[in-house]
Amino acid sequence: MALTDMLSKQEWAQFEKTLFERFAINSAVFDRSGAGVTGKPRWCNRLCPQIKSNPDSLAAICAPANQHFMAQAQKTRKPVIGECDAGLFKISVPIFVDREFMGTAGGCGLLPEGGTVETFLIEKTTGLSEAQISALCHGLGTITRKKAQEMKDFIETWVADRVDGYLMKQSAASRSTAAAKRMKVAVTAWEDRISPVFDASRRLLIAEIENARVTNRSYVFFDPGRPGNLAKTLTMLDVPVLICGAVSQAPATTIAAGGITLIPFIAGEVDRVLEVYATGNPLAPAFAMPGCQDSTDKGGNPPR
């Protein structure tokens, strides 16, 4: 799983934009490997782009800080707040989906209140002069402990809401998949075969199917002269499909109007018909009554 499975790249980019606009920070979301998810950095000062554009200063300042903060966030499962080696504020909030560490959300680039920029390391790794660094630091924003706490709370809440939303969707999808693998079907049965004429049938076999296998069977008696009552009974039993033999137009219309999917004009052994139906394969033409290949519902396909 990747962070882009939870939210699209555009949604992560919008979050970074919101974080940048709200807290005036270099906002970024990193995956578990330390790579930026959006690839669209937002700079809150002029110094950081110079540090990150130089391979030496990137390797000496930014990369170690990101690796250390991410490792701590993953280990503690808590936000990590501190400073990089340039003396600038940095925050990393871990993103976990259940027990799986996905990456971090946060930012950097502000000067902690009362702090100073470590110009010596910047000068040594970038080749910039002290005067140039001083000019790049002009207008550098600061952050108080209170504001840092507010930022931490905002990121934590935002991430938690998105993770919860993702897990809810996954749970719903899982339930839907499980429900698709479980179904019930009714068959008009005469001994061990499909009853050849619906209007003369009296007994229904209710088969429960799970994971392409018939797991349970029960029988219900009905009056074929009251197809409306049959539709109601099947609905109450949570049986959406009825397989039967030849059926006249009037009861077929009534049953369909009652919300039941009708697969008519089917012949053969009940066990064999159910076996094929359970696997999701069409019943026609293999089990279509002679001369009725075109009369079955959608070719005798199980509903999906």
Rosetta blueprint (number, residue, H / E / L):
1 M L
2 A L
3 L H
4 T H
5 D H
6 M H
7 L L
8 S L
9 K H
10 Q H
11 E H
12 W H
13 A H
14 Q H
15 F H
16 E H
17 K H
18 T H
19 L H
20 F H
21 E H
22 R H
23 F H
24 A L
25 I L
26 N E
27 S E
28 A E
29 V E
30 F E
31 D E
32 R L
33 S L
34 G L
35 A L
36 G E
37 V L
38 T L
39 G L
40 K L
41 P L
42 R L
43 W L
44 C L
45 N L
46 R L
47 L H
48 C H
49 P H
50 Q H
51 I H
52 K H
53 S H
54 N L
55 P H
56 D H
57 S H
58 L H
59 A H
60 A H
61 I H
62 C H
63 A H
64 P H
65 A H
66 N H
67 Q H
68 H H
69 F H
70 M H
71 A H
72 Q H
73 A H
74 Q H
75 K H
76 T H
77 R L
78 K L
79 P L
80 V E
81 I E
82 G E
83 E E
84 C L
85 D L
86 A L
87 G L
88 L L
89 F E
90 K E
91 I E
92 S E
93 V E
94 P E
95 I E
96 F E
97 V E
98 D L
99 R L
100 E E
101 F E
102 M E
103 G E
104 T E
105 A E
106 G E
107 G E
108 C E
109 G L
110 L L
111 L E
112 P E
113 E L
114 G L
115 G L
116 T L
117 V L
118 E L
119 T H
120 F H
121 L H
122 I H
123 E H
124 K H
125 T H
126 T H
127 G L
128 L L
129 S L
130 E H
131 A H
132 Q H
133 I H
134 S H
135 A H
136 L H
137 C L
138 H L
139 G L
140 L L
141 G L
142 T E
143 I E
144 T L
145 R H
146 K H
147 K H
148 A H
149 Q H
150 E H
151 M H
152 K H
153 D H
154 F H
155 I H
156 E H
157 T H
158 W H
159 V H
160 A H
161 D H
162 R H
163 V H
164 D H
165 G H
166 Y H
167 L H
168 M H
169 K H
170 Q H
171 S H
172 A H
173 A H
174 S H
175 R H
176 S H
177 T H
178 A H
179 A H
180 A H
181 K H
182 R E
183 M E
184 K E
185 V E
186 A E
187 V E
188 T E
189 A E
190 W E
191 E L
192 D L
193 R E
194 I E
195 S L
196 P L
197 V E
198 F H
199 D H
200 A H
201 S L
202 R L
203 R E
204 L E
205 L E
206 I E
207 A E
208 E E
209 I E
210 E E
211 N L
212 A L
213 R E
214 V E
215 T E
216 N E
217 R E
218 S E
219 Y E
220 V E
221 F E
222 F L
223 D L
224 P L
225 G L
226 R L
227 P H
228 G H
229 N H
230 L H
231 A H
232 K H
233 T H
234 L H
235 T H
236 M H
237 L L
238 D L
239 V L
240 P L
241 V E
242 L E
243 I E
244 C L
245 G L
246 A E
247 V L
248 S L
249 Q H
250 A H
251 P H
252 A H
253 T H
254 T H
255 I H
256 A H
257 A H
258 G L
259 G L
260 I L
261 T E
262 L E
263 I E
264 P L
265 F L
266 I E
267 A L
268 G L
269 E E
270 V H
271 D H
272 R H
273 V H
274 L H
275 E H
276 V H
277 Y H
278 A H
279 T L
280 G L
281 N L
282 P L
283 L L
284 A L
285 P L
286 A L
287 F L
288 A E
289 M L
290 P L
291 G L
292 C L
293 Q L
294 D L
295 S L
296 T L
297 D H
298 K H
299 G H
300 G L
301 N L
302 P L
303 P L
304 R L
